[in-house]
Amino acid sequence: MKEVQFTKHAEEKLSERDIGKKVVATTIQNPDEKLLGRGNSIIAQKEVSGKMLRVIFREKQQHYIVITAYFTEKKRYEVNK
């Protein structure tokens, strides 16, 4: 399993938004949905406690690099309805 690393920006936003690194790693490794983001980023989505956690990250050969993560309303980004 690849290591999950966090940018400084991601660490600051996770702290501000009270999102744990463990739930971010779980979302990347076992998402409900995985979408292509802008550039070469990937968006992993997972329902957590009735909300949608979205994790924006890049995949490298040896690891994942988390750019940011945030909770939003599930209905806003649901792909499979």
Backbone as a printed PyTorch tensor [residue, N CA C, xyz], in Angstrom:
tensor([[[  0.8370,  -1.1840,   0.0000],
         [  0.0000,   0.0000,   0.0000],
         [  0.8800,   1.2450,   0.0000]],

        [[  0.5240,   2.2030,  -0.8290],
         [  1.3280,   3.4240,  -0.9410],
         [  1.1750,   4.3120,   0.2890]],

        [[  2.2570,   5.0020,   0.6020],
         [  2.2560,   5.9700,   1.7000],
         [  1.4530,   7.1990,   1.2890]],

        [[  0.7640,   7.8100,   2.2390],
         [  0.0270,   9.0480,   1.9960],
         [  0.8080,  10.1850,   2.6340]],

        [[  1.1960,  11.1630,   1.8110],
         [  1.9250,  12.3380,   2.2840],
         [  1.0310,  13.5620,   2.1390]],

        [[  1.3200,  14.5980,   2.9110],
         [  0.4850,  15.7910,   2.9330],
         [  1.3170,  17.0340,   2.6470]],

        [[  0.8070,  17.9060,   1.7650],
         [  1.4620,  19.1920,   1.5560],
         [  1.2400,  20.0540,   2.7980]],

        [[  2.0010,  21.1050,   2.9290],
         [  1.8190,  22.0290,   4.0570],
         [  0.4010,  22.6020,   4.0090]],

        [[ -0.0500,  22.9740,   2.8260],
         [ -1.4070,  23.5030,   2.6510],
         [ -2.4390,  22.4970,   3.1570]],

        [[ -2.2820,  21.2380,   2.7650],
         [ -3.2270,  20.1970,   3.1910],
         [ -3.2380,  20.0630,   4.7110]],

        [[ -2.0700,  20.0500,   5.3250],
         [ -2.0080,  19.9240,   6.7800],
         [ -2.7070,  21.0900,   7.4730]],

        [[ -2.5230,  22.3050,   6.9480],
         [ -3.1850,  23.4790,   7.5220],
         [ -4.6990,  23.3650,   7.3770]],

        [[ -5.1800,  22.9810,   6.2010],
         [ -6.6180,  22.8860,   5.9560],
         [ -7.2540,  21.7550,   6.7630]],

        [[ -6.5660,  20.6250,   6.8810],
         [ -7.0950,  19.5300,   7.6920],
         [ -7.2640,  19.9770,   9.1420]],

        [[ -6.2900,  20.7080,   9.6480],
         [ -6.3510,  21.2060,  11.0200],
         [ -7.5130,  22.1890,  11.1800]],

        [[ -7.6320,  23.1430,  10.2580],
         [ -8.7190,  24.1400,  10.3030],
         [-10.0910,  23.4710,  10.2320]],

        [[-10.1900,  22.4110,   9.4330],
         [-11.4810,  21.7640,   9.1740],
         [-11.7320,  20.5600,  10.0780]],

        [[-10.8100,  20.3050,  10.9840],
         [-10.9170,  19.1940,  11.9370],
         [-11.1450,  17.8520,  11.2260]],

        [[-10.3050,  17.5980,  10.2320],
         [-10.3570,  16.3480,   9.4720],
         [ -9.0810,  15.5720,   9.7890]],

        [[ -9.2370,  14.3250,  10.2080],
         [ -8.0890,  13.5050,  10.5680],
         [ -7.3750,  12.9120,   9.3700]],

        [[ -6.0770,  12.7440,   9.5120],
         [ -5.2740,  12.1600,   8.4310],
         [ -5.6870,  10.7280,   8.1270]],

        [[ -6.1290,  10.0010,   9.1500],
         [ -6.5170,   8.6070,   8.9540],
         [ -7.7340,   8.4880,   8.0400]],

        [[ -8.7430,   9.3410,   8.2420],
         [ -9.9350,   9.2940,   7.3850],
         [ -9.5960,   9.7410,   5.9570]],

        [[ -8.6400,  10.6460,   5.8160],
         [ -8.1850,  11.0660,   4.4830],
         [ -7.5110,   9.8880,   3.7830]],

        [[ -6.6230,   9.2020,   4.4780],
         [ -5.9320,   8.0470,   3.8910],
         [ -6.9330,   6.9540,   3.5170]],

        [[ -7.9200,   6.7070,   4.3800],
         [ -8.9520,   5.7060,   4.0860],
         [ -9.7510,   6.0950,   2.8500]],

        [[-10.0540,   7.3730,   2.7170],
         [-10.8130,   7.8540,   1.5580],
         [-10.0240,   7.6500,   0.2710]],

        [[ -8.7220,   7.8910,   0.3000],
         [ -7.8860,   7.6840,  -0.8900],
         [ -7.8070,   6.2000,  -1.2300]],

        [[ -7.6100,   5.3710,  -0.2240],
         [ -7.3830,   3.9470,  -0.4570],
         [ -8.6620,   3.1530,  -0.6940]],

        [[ -9.7920,   3.6640,  -0.2250],
         [-11.0540,   2.9480,  -0.3890],
         [-12.2090,   3.9380,  -0.6060]],

        [[-12.1910,   4.6840,  -1.7230],
         [-13.2140,   5.7080,  -1.9490],
         [-14.5460,   5.1080,  -2.4000]],

        [[-15.6120,   5.8840,  -2.1770],
         [-16.9050,   5.5330,  -2.7650],
         [-16.8910,   5.8750,  -4.2550]],

        [[-16.2130,   6.9600,  -4.5940],
         [-16.0690,   7.4240,  -5.9870],
         [-14.6590,   7.9650,  -6.1670]],

        [[-14.1390,   7.8390,  -7.3670],
         [-12.8360,   8.4080,  -7.7130],
         [-13.0180,   9.1150,  -9.0540]],

        [[-12.6540,  10.3910,  -9.1110],
         [-12.8570,  11.2090, -10.3020],
         [-11.5510,  11.8760, -10.7160]],

        [[-11.4640,  12.2290, -11.9820],
         [-10.3200,  13.0060, -12.4420],
         [-10.5460,  14.4610, -12.0780]],

        [[ -9.5160,  15.0860, -11.5140],
         [ -9.5890,  16.4970, -11.1600],
         [ -8.9000,  17.3270, -12.2220]],

        [[ -8.5790,  18.5450, -11.8790],
         [ -7.8580,  19.4290, -12.8020],
         [ -6.3940,  19.0180, -12.8890]],

        [[ -5.8270,  19.2300, -14.0530],
         [ -4.4250,  18.8610, -14.2340],
         [ -4.2650,  17.3690, -14.0460]],

        [[ -3.3460,  16.9780, -13.2180],
         [ -3.1390,  15.5490, -12.9670],
         [ -3.6020,  15.1480, -11.5640]],

        [[ -4.5640,  15.8990, -11.0360],
         [ -5.0680,  15.5700,  -9.7040],
         [ -6.2310,  14.5790,  -9.7850]],

        [[ -6.4700,  13.9120,  -8.6800],
         [ -7.5440,  12.9340,  -8.5480],
         [ -8.3960,  13.3590,  -7.3580]],

        [[ -9.6980,  13.1520,  -7.4600],
         [-10.6110,  13.4580,  -6.3660],
         [-11.2030,  12.1440,  -5.8670]],

        [[-10.9720,  11.8500,  -4.6140],
         [-11.5670,  10.6790,  -3.9780],
         [-12.7020,  11.1730,  -3.0890]],

        [[-13.8580,  10.5230,  -3.1940],
         [-15.0190,  10.9130,  -2.4000],
         [-15.4800,   9.7400,  -1.5500]],

        [[-15.8960,  10.0580,  -0.3250],
         [-16.4050,   9.0110,   0.5630],
         [-17.4120,   9.6380,   1.5220]],

        [[-18.5200,   8.9310,   1.7340],
         [-19.4950,   9.3930,   2.7110],
         [-18.9730,   9.0880,   4.1110]],

        [[-18.9450,  10.1260,   4.9380],
         [-18.4820,  10.0010,   6.3170],
         [-19.4870,  10.7400,   7.1940]],

        [[-20.1490,  10.0280,   8.0620],
         [-21.1210,  10.6130,   8.9960],
         [-22.1770,  11.4710,   8.2910]],

        [[-22.6750,  10.9980,   7.1600],
         [-23.7370,  11.6980,   6.4410],
         [-23.2880,  12.8410,   5.5590]],

        [[-21.9990,  13.1290,   5.5360],
         [-21.4510,  14.1800,   4.6700],
         [-20.5060,  13.5510,   3.6660]],

        [[-20.1910,  14.2980,   2.6160],
         [-19.2600,  13.8330,   1.5930],
         [-17.8740,  14.4110,   1.8830]],

        [[-16.9010,  13.5290,   2.0810],
         [-15.5130,  13.9730,   2.2260],
         [-14.8830,  13.8960,   0.8510]],

        [[-14.3310,  15.0120,   0.4010],
         [-13.6280,  15.0630,  -0.8790],
         [-12.1500,  15.3020,  -0.6030]],

        [[-11.3070,  14.4450,  -1.1640],
         [ -9.8570,  14.5450,  -0.9950],
         [ -9.2420,  14.7410,  -2.3740]],

        [[ -8.5260,  15.8420,  -2.5500],
         [ -7.8500,  16.1190,  -3.8110],
         [ -6.3860,  15.7600,  -3.6080]],

        [[ -5.8770,  14.9020,  -4.5020],
         [ -4.5130,  14.4050,  -4.3350],
         [ -3.8830,  14.0850,  -5.6880]],

        [[ -2.5950,  13.8350,  -5.6640],
         [ -1.8620,  13.3750,  -6.8420],
         [ -1.2620,  12.0210,  -6.5160]],

        [[ -1.2270,  11.1680,  -7.5130],
         [ -0.6530,   9.8340,  -7.3160],
         [  0.7240,   9.7890,  -7.9540]],

        [[  1.7020,   9.4350,  -7.1600],
         [  3.0680,   9.2460,  -7.6360],
         [  3.3640,   7.7470,  -7.6260]],

        [[  4.4920,   7.3710,  -8.1510],
         [  4.8270,   5.9570,  -8.2420],
         [  4.8710,   5.2850,  -6.8660]],

        [[  5.4600,   5.9600,  -5.8710],
         [  5.6540,   5.3610,  -4.5520],
         [  4.6750,   5.8320,  -3.4850]],

        [[  3.9340,   6.9380,  -3.7380],
         [  3.0930,   7.5150,  -2.6950],
         [  1.9870,   8.3970,  -3.2860]],

        [[  1.0800,   8.8270,  -2.4150],
         [  0.0470,   9.8040,  -2.7510],
         [  0.4180,  11.1140,  -2.0760]],

        [[  0.1130,  12.2240,  -2.7220],
         [  0.3460,  13.5380,  -2.1370],
         [ -1.0080,  14.2440,  -2.0190]],

        [[ -1.4440,  14.4820,  -0.7960],
         [ -2.7260,  15.1490,  -0.5580],
         [ -2.5430,  16.6540,  -0.7190]],

        [[ -3.4160,  17.2490,  -1.5240],
         [ -3.3800,  18.6920,  -1.7660],
         [ -4.3330,  19.4010,  -0.8030]],

        [[ -5.5540,  18.8740,  -0.6820],
         [ -6.5280,  19.4180,   0.2520],
         [ -7.6450,  18.4070,   0.4600]],

        [[ -8.4710,  18.6650,   1.4560],
         [ -9.6330,  17.8200,   1.7260],
         [-10.6810,  18.6760,   2.4200]],

        [[-11.9390,  18.3630,   2.1620],
         [-13.0160,  19.1230,   2.7900],
         [-14.3070,  18.3120,   2.7920]],

        [[-15.1790,  18.6310,   3.7410],
         [-16.5160,  18.0510,   3.7900],
         [-17.4680,  18.9570,   3.0450]],

        [[-18.4520,  18.3530,   2.3920],
         [-19.4880,  19.0990,   1.7000],
         [-20.7820,  18.3050,   1.7870]],

        [[-21.8390,  18.8820,   1.3030],
         [-23.1170,  18.1720,   1.2700],
         [-23.0380,  17.0480,   0.2630]],

        [[-23.5030,  15.8970,   0.6430],
         [-23.4350,  14.7040,  -0.1980],
         [-24.1030,  14.9230,  -1.5530]],

        [[-25.2750,  15.5380,  -1.5640],
         [-26.0340,  15.7040,  -2.8130],
         [-25.3220,  16.6100,  -3.8230]],

        [[-24.4340,  17.4560,  -3.3620],
         [-23.7630,  18.3960,  -4.2670],
         [-22.8330,  17.7110,  -5.2530]],

        [[-22.1760,  16.6310,  -4.8290],
         [-21.1740,  15.9730,  -5.6740],
         [-21.4700,  14.5180,  -5.9470]],

        [[-22.6400,  14.0570,  -5.6040],
         [-22.9630,  12.6450,  -5.8380],
         [-22.9170,  12.3310,  -7.3240]],

        [[-22.1940,  11.2760,  -7.6540],
         [-22.0980,  10.8590,  -9.0430],
         [-23.1360,   9.7870,  -9.3150]],

        [[-23.1780,   8.7640,  -8.4850],
         [-24.1590,   7.6700,  -8.6490],
         [-25.3640,   7.9380,  -7.7700]],

        [[-26.4630,   8.3150,  -8.3790],
         [-27.6750,   8.6340,  -7.6150],
         [-28.6380,   7.4920,  -7.6400]]])
